[in-house]
Amino acid sequence: HVEVAIQYNDSYNETIFSYANNIRTQEGGTHEAGFKAAVTRIINDYAKKNNILKENENNLTGEDIREGMVAIINVKVPEPQFEGQTKTKLGNSEVRGIVEGVIGEYLNIFLEENPSVAKKIIEKAVSAARAREAARKARELTRRKNALESTTLPGKLADCSLKDPSLCELYIVEGDSAGGSAKQGRDRLFQAILPIRGKILNVEKARLDKILGNEEIRTIITAMVTGIGEDFDIEKARYHKLIIMTDADVDGAHIRTLLLTFLYRYMPQLIDHGYVYIAQPPLFKVKKNKIETYLYSEEELENHLQKIGRDNYSIQRYKGLGEMNPEQLWDTTMDPNTRTLWRVNLEDAIKADEIFTILMGDKVEPRRDFIQSNAKYVRNLDV
């Protein structure tokens, strides 16, 4: 039993959710492979047969054809075999042929009956192919020949000395000032620091060639060594902790959101494997009787003031990481014994995809509706 739904949109992302017996198969499998093979074959055949692609032109790749595609695949298999590290990859070999046959038959009928839609899909794929070639050239600039070669370090990356990725951390830090403090305050044995300048590109509104043209994004890709998209290989990860460390204000939250959008769209396996974290720098420093206490929320501050009494104390509100010296940054945000890290988890993939599209996409109306619907839940507004 094969169930498939396909919807194209004008974005540059490919989104496929596959299931076997209603169990999410995050690592794909034979059903997903059969689906992709059928879509690639049928659309190329249609394009050649209807002279949208000339006989002497190269076939469109599956990646080009699936740009802007949202698809859900569900198969019912009597005796499913699950493989992969997390047992979320369907391994039944017979399923590929069945899915490929079903999709091939019905997709061909749809294209024949809807030539205007077919033409739009193929034109989008041709445009994607041109951009892919430009991206290929840009991608070469992100390749770090050897993760451990200091001579090929990207940008302003200060690497750590340990070579075991499972013990190594990469801090992506907002701004050169905080980056400088982090480099001085870190433990050089296992902590690498990569300062980035300001807000990176919003990848939700850009094609891969433009994304790879962005210096800050290119530097992150090169530092991690994994590659991105179809080239991504989790086994090549130089660090098993990627920690986003930004200012505790609206601009810092925006930069954090842009980074998470990039990681979710182009390096989602880092999130799936639990490699992505968000640092929690303190919001306040309270000093009383020469004792300094760092506090990480309004609630913590209120509780602390009730505890120590509300007289003869000083309070400092931190707006930026650059306000802390290297020792303070280490004590509050980087020391594994005292710091607080939030690990980024993906609990509901479909909901996450929807939220990223609403908040970071081109369309204003859904974003306005979302803000109006959720405005009542805002507790802290920084204007």
DABELZI-V265740 format. One record per residue. N is the residue number from 1. RES is the residue in one small letter. OMEGA is omega in radians with two decimals (none if undefined). NEAR is the number of other C-alpha atoms within 10 Angstrom. D_LAST is the distance of its C-alpha to the last C-alpha in Angstrom with 1 decimal. Layout:
BEGIN
<<N RES OMEGA NEAR D_LAST> <N RES OMEGA NEAR D_LAST>>
END
This chain:
BEGIN
<<1 h -3.08 12 53.9> <2 v 3.07 15 51.2> <3 e -3.13 13 48.0> <4 v 3.01 14 45.7> <5 a -3.12 10 42.9> <6 i 3.06 11 41.5> <7 q 3.06 10 38.8> <8 y 3.02 16 37.8> <9 n -3.06 13 34.4> <10 d 3.08 11 33.1> <11 s -3.14 17 31.1> <12 y -3.05 19 32.5> <13 n 3.00 21 32.6> <14 e -3.12 18 35.6> <15 t 3.13 18 35.0> <16 i 3.02 18 38.1> <17 f -3.12 17 38.4> <18 s -3.10 25 42.0> <19 y 2.98 23 43.8> <20 a -3.05 22 47.3> <21 n 3.12 14 48.5> <22 n 3.06 11 44.9> <23 i -3.11 13 44.0> <24 r 3.11 17 41.1> <25 t -3.05 24 42.6> <26 q -3.12 19 39.7> <27 e 3.10 18 42.1> <28 g -3.13 21 43.8> <29 g -3.03 24 47.6> <30 t 3.12 20 50.6> <31 h 3.12 28 49.2> <32 e 3.12 26 46.2> <33 a 3.11 15 48.6> <34 g 3.11 22 50.9> <35 f -3.10 23 48.2> <36 k -3.13 19 46.9> <37 a -3.12 18 50.5> <38 a -3.12 24 51.4> <39 v -3.14 19 48.4> <40 t -3.09 19 49.0> <41 r -3.05 17 52.7> <42 i -3.11 17 52.6> <43 i 3.07 24 50.0> <44 n 3.11 21 51.9> <45 d -3.13 15 55.2> <46 y -3.11 19 53.9> <47 a 3.14 20 52.4> <48 k -3.09 15 55.8> <49 k -3.10 12 57.9> <50 n 3.06 12 56.1> <51 n 3.00 10 55.9> <52 i 2.95 14 52.2> <53 l 3.10 19 52.8> <54 k -3.10 12 56.0> <55 e -3.09 11 58.6> <56 n 3.12 7 58.3> <57 e 3.10 8 54.5> <58 n 3.05 9 53.0> <59 n 3.01 18 51.8> <60 l 3.10 19 48.1> <61 t 3.09 16 46.8> <62 g -3.14 17 45.4> <63 e 3.11 17 42.0> <64 d -3.07 22 42.0> <65 i -3.07 24 43.2> <66 r 3.09 23 40.6> <67 e -3.13 23 37.6> <68 g -3.12 20 35.4> <69 m 2.92 18 37.6> <70 v -3.10 17 36.6> <71 a 3.02 17 39.6> <72 i -3.12 15 40.6> <73 i 3.04 22 44.0> <74 n 3.08 22 45.9> <75 v 3.05 21 49.5> <76 k -3.05 15 51.9> <77 v -3.10 14 54.1> <78 p -3.11 8 57.0> <79 e -3.08 8 56.9> <80 p 3.07 15 53.6> <81 q -3.11 15 53.5> <82 f -3.08 17 50.1> <83 e 3.07 16 49.7> <84 g -3.08 14 47.1> <85 q -3.09 9 45.4> <86 t 3.14 12 43.7> <87 k 3.12 13 46.4> <88 t 3.10 20 44.1> <89 k -3.12 24 46.3> <90 l -3.04 27 49.1> <91 g -3.10 18 52.4> <92 n -3.04 16 55.0> <93 s -3.08 13 56.7> <94 e -3.07 11 58.2> <95 v -3.10 23 54.8> <96 r -3.11 21 53.9> <97 g -3.14 16 56.9> <98 i -3.13 18 56.4> <99 v -3.13 26 52.8> <100 e 3.14 21 53.6> <101 g -3.12 15 56.5> <102 v -3.12 17 54.6> <103 i -3.14 21 51.5> <104 g -3.10 20 53.9> <105 e -3.00 12 55.9> <106 y 3.08 11 53.2> <107 l 3.11 16 50.8> <108 n 3.10 19 53.7> <109 i -3.12 11 54.5> <110 f -3.12 12 50.9> <111 l 3.13 17 50.8> <112 e -3.09 12 54.3> <113 e -3.09 11 53.2> <114 n -3.04 11 49.9> <115 p -3.13 13 50.6> <116 s 3.10 10 47.5> <117 v 3.13 14 45.2> <118 a -3.12 18 47.3> <119 k 3.13 17 47.0> <120 k 3.13 12 43.2> <121 i -3.09 23 43.0> <122 i 3.10 20 45.4> <123 e 3.09 16 43.8> <124 k 3.13 19 40.5> <125 a 3.11 22 42.4> <126 v 3.10 19 44.1> <127 s 3.11 13 40.8> <128 a -3.14 24 39.6> <129 a 3.12 19 42.8> <130 r 3.13 12 42.2> <131 a 3.14 16 38.7> <132 r 3.14 19 40.2> <133 e 3.08 13 42.7> <134 a 3.13 16 40.1> <135 a 3.13 19 38.1> <136 r 3.14 13 41.3> <137 k 3.12 13 41.6> <138 a -3.10 19 38.0> <139 r 3.13 21 38.5> <140 e -3.13 11 41.4> <141 l -3.09 17 39.0> <142 t -3.05 23 37.2> <143 r 3.07 20 40.5> <144 r -2.95 21 41.0> <145 k -3.11 12 44.7> <146 n -3.07 13 44.8> <147 a -3.03 20 42.0> <148 l 3.13 16 43.7> <149 e -3.12 10 44.4> <150 s -3.10 13 42.5> <151 t -3.10 9 43.6> <152 t -3.11 14 41.5> <153 l -3.09 18 38.2> <154 p 2.97 22 35.3> <155 g -3.10 16 32.8> <156 k -3.13 13 31.7> <157 l 2.97 21 32.7> <158 a -3.03 22 34.3> <159 d 3.06 23 36.5> <160 c -3.06 20 38.0> <161 s 3.10 15 41.7> <162 l -3.12 16 42.4> <163 k -3.12 14 43.7> <164 d -3.08 11 43.4> <165 p -3.09 16 40.3> <166 s -3.14 14 40.1> <167 l -2.99 14 39.5> <168 c -3.13 21 37.0> <169 e 3.02 22 33.2> <170 l 3.04 26 31.0> <171 y 2.98 27 27.6> <172 i -2.94 24 25.3> <173 v -3.14 27 23.0> <174 e 2.99 25 19.9> <175 g -3.13 19 21.0> <176 d -3.12 16 24.3> <177 s 3.11 16 23.4> <178 a 3.10 24 22.7> <179 g 3.10 26 25.5> <180 g 3.11 18 27.8> <181 s -3.14 22 27.1> <182 a 3.12 32 27.6> <183 k 3.14 22 30.9> <184 q -3.04 16 32.2> <185 g -3.02 19 31.2> <186 r 2.91 22 32.3> <187 d -3.03 15 35.7> <188 r -3.11 16 37.3> <189 l -3.01 14 39.8> <190 f -3.09 19 37.6> <191 q 3.05 23 34.0> <192 a -3.09 24 33.2> <193 i 3.07 24 30.0> <194 l 3.07 26 28.6> <195 p 3.03 25 25.7> <196 i -3.09 23 23.9> <197 r 2.98 13 22.1> <198 g -3.04 16 18.6> <199 k 3.07 17 18.1> <200 i 3.13 19 21.4> <201 l 3.01 21 22.8> <202 n -3.02 16 21.8> <203 v 3.14 24 25.3> <204 e -3.08 21 25.0> <205 k -3.03 15 25.4> <206 a 3.08 16 28.1> <207 r -3.03 17 31.7> <208 l -3.12 22 33.2> <209 d 3.10 19 34.6> <210 k 3.13 15 31.3> <211 i -3.12 22 29.7> <212 l 3.05 25 32.6> <213 g 3.13 18 32.1> <214 n -3.00 15 28.7> <215 e -3.09 17 29.5> <216 e 3.13 20 26.9> <217 i 3.14 20 28.0> <218 r -3.13 20 31.6> <219 t 3.12 24 31.3> <220 i 3.14 22 30.1> <221 i -3.12 23 33.0> <222 t -3.12 24 35.5> <223 a -3.09 27 34.4> <224 m 3.07 21 34.8> <225 v -3.03 24 38.2> <226 t -2.91 22 38.1> <227 g 3.11 23 37.7> <228 i 3.07 20 35.7> <229 g -3.11 15 36.5> <230 e -3.11 9 40.3> <231 d -3.00 9 41.0> <232 f 3.10 18 39.0> <233 d -3.08 15 41.1> <234 i -3.11 17 39.7> <235 e -3.11 9 42.8> <236 k -3.06 14 41.8> <237 a -3.14 19 38.5> <238 r -3.11 24 38.4> <239 y 3.10 26 36.0> <240 h 2.94 20 35.8> <241 k 3.00 22 32.3> <242 l -2.99 23 29.5> <243 i 3.11 23 26.5> <244 i -3.10 22 23.0> <245 m -3.10 27 21.3> <246 t 3.13 25 17.7> <247 d -3.13 26 15.0> <248 a 3.08 17 13.3> <249 d -3.09 15 9.7> <250 v 3.12 13 8.1> <251 d 3.11 16 10.6> <252 g 3.11 19 13.3> <253 a 3.13 14 13.0> <254 h 3.12 16 13.4> <255 i 3.10 23 16.3> <256 r 3.13 22 17.8> <257 t 3.10 18 17.7> <258 l 3.11 20 19.4> <259 l 3.13 20 22.0> <260 l 3.09 20 22.7> <261 t 3.11 22 23.2> <262 f -3.11 19 25.7> <263 l -3.13 20 27.5> <264 y -3.07 18 27.8> <265 r -2.97 18 29.2> <266 y 3.08 19 31.4> <267 m -3.02 22 32.2> <268 p 3.14 18 32.0> <269 q 3.07 20 35.0> <270 l 3.10 22 33.0> <271 i -3.14 18 30.9> <272 d -3.10 16 34.2> <273 h 3.09 14 35.8> <274 g -3.09 15 33.1> <275 y -3.01 19 32.4> <276 v -3.10 23 28.6> <277 y 3.05 20 26.4> <278 i 3.12 20 22.9> <279 a 3.13 22 22.8> <280 q 3.07 20 21.0> <281 p -3.12 27 20.1> <282 p 3.05 25 19.7> <283 l -3.05 21 16.5> <284 f 2.91 19 18.6> <285 k 3.12 16 22.0> <286 v -3.14 18 24.0> <287 k 3.09 15 27.1> <288 k -3.12 15 30.0> <289 n 3.11 8 33.6> <290 k 3.09 8 33.0> <291 i -3.14 8 31.9> <292 e 3.12 13 28.6> <293 t 3.11 15 26.8> <294 y -3.08 20 24.0> <295 l -2.91 20 21.9> <296 y 3.11 16 19.9> <297 s 3.08 13 18.0> <298 e -3.12 12 17.0> <299 e 3.10 9 20.3> <300 e 3.13 13 22.3> <301 l -3.12 19 21.0> <302 e 3.14 11 22.1> <303 n -3.12 11 25.4> <304 h -3.14 16 26.1> <305 l 3.07 13 25.6> <306 q -3.09 9 27.9> <307 k -3.04 9 30.4> <308 i -3.07 11 30.6> <309 g -3.01 10 30.1> <310 r 3.08 11 27.5> <311 d 3.07 8 29.4> <312 n 3.07 9 30.0> <313 y 3.03 15 27.2> <314 s -3.11 12 24.4> <315 i 3.08 14 21.1> <316 q 3.10 11 19.1> <317 r 3.13 12 15.6> <318 y 3.04 17 15.7> <319 k -3.08 17 12.9> <320 g 3.10 20 15.4> <321 l -3.10 27 19.0> <322 g 3.12 19 20.3> <323 e 3.14 15 20.0> <324 m 3.05 19 22.8> <325 n -3.07 16 26.4> <326 p -3.12 20 28.6> <327 e 3.12 15 30.2> <328 q -3.14 18 27.0> <329 l 3.10 23 25.7> <330 w -3.07 21 29.1> <331 d -2.99 17 29.3> <332 t -2.89 22 25.9> <333 t -3.01 21 25.2> <334 m -3.13 26 28.4> <335 d -3.11 16 31.4> <336 p -3.12 11 32.9> <337 n -3.05 9 34.1> <338 t -3.03 11 30.9> <339 r 2.99 16 28.0> <340 t 3.07 18 26.2> <341 l 2.99 18 26.1> <342 w 3.07 12 25.1> <343 r -3.14 16 27.6> <344 v 3.12 17 26.5> <345 n 3.09 15 29.0> <346 l -3.08 14 29.8> <347 e -3.10 9 31.0> <348 d -3.02 8 31.0> <349 a -3.10 13 31.4> <350 i 3.12 12 31.4> <351 k 3.12 11 28.2> <352 a 3.14 13 26.5> <353 d -3.13 14 27.8> <354 e -3.11 11 26.6> <355 i 3.11 15 23.0> <356 f -3.14 17 22.9> <357 t -3.13 18 24.5> <358 i -2.99 19 22.0> <359 l -3.01 18 18.8> <360 m -3.07 17 20.1> <361 g -3.05 18 22.9> <362 d -2.96 15 23.6> <363 k -3.05 11 23.6> <364 v -3.01 11 20.6> <365 e 3.12 10 22.2> <366 p 3.13 15 22.4> <367 r 3.11 17 18.8> <368 r 3.12 12 17.7> <369 d -3.14 12 20.2> <370 f -3.12 13 19.0> <371 i -3.13 14 15.4> <372 q -3.11 10 16.9> <373 s -3.03 10 19.4> <374 n -3.09 9 17.2> <375 a -3.08 10 14.2> <376 k -3.12 8 16.2> <377 y -3.10 8 16.3> <378 v 3.13 8 12.6> <379 r -3.11 7 12.7> <380 n -3.12 7 9.7> <381 l -3.13 7 6.2> <382 d -3.12 7 3.8> <383 v none 5 0.0>>
END
